[in-house]
């Protein structure tokens, strides 16, 4: 019993320390992003644009390709079930609504967590191990302002953009299946998609994507800043950033989906 209680207590304290550290880092990032610019401490836009290219533009091919395949799978599964009721016309609505409200932002976030979130952790972790962050702070420069805020802003801007690309790719994947197997024309699919979607479907996904982007940045940067133990610590931080980010992304998705469901 003592060992069990010790295990619970130790893990509870570790969890509280993690949440406290994450909160402090998020508060600093929020200050440097939204408050400091009004006091003459400008954002490093050059670094921000670079992060937009690295984390956003370079991710377009993989996001679009995976979303295209997801759209095809949705079309296949939807048609398999709806054909039993002679309702294959609603395959278009199924693909469109599923992609914009749920799968577009969710799959984009998971891809970016694995691609960019891990890169954030590895980059900052390597800088921590090599004492570059300590040197930066010794010169009187704030590491959060110079290293994390550009990533935060880049993800806030690029995640909705990538989500839109994911939505379009998924809808195109579903359209390709419908044209090949359900004898629909491209214009028929477009009109059916337009009839099925409302603006709330799109804005719901975009709001989720911005929250997911913040989660990815906060976790990746926190893990990077917290690295200890050399190269092995960098590897552990990189792995942890992906696992924790995906867990929190799905948790946030459940919360927001529930809120949108009951307020819709």
Buried (B, 14 or more C-beta within 10 A) or exposed (E): EEEEEEEEEEEEEEEEEBEEEBEEBBEBBBBBBEEBEEEEEEBBEEBBBBBBEBBBEEBBEBBBEBBBEBBBBBBBEBBEEBEEEEBBEBBBBBBBBBBBBBBBBBBBBBBBBBBBBBBBBBBBBBBBBEEBBEEBEEEEEBBBBBBBBBBBBBBBBBBBBBBBBBBBBBBBBBBBBBBEEBEBEEEBBEEBBEEBBEEEBBBBBBBBBBBBBBBBBBBBBBBBBBBEEEEEBBBBBBEBBBEBBBEBBBEBBEEBBEEBEEEE
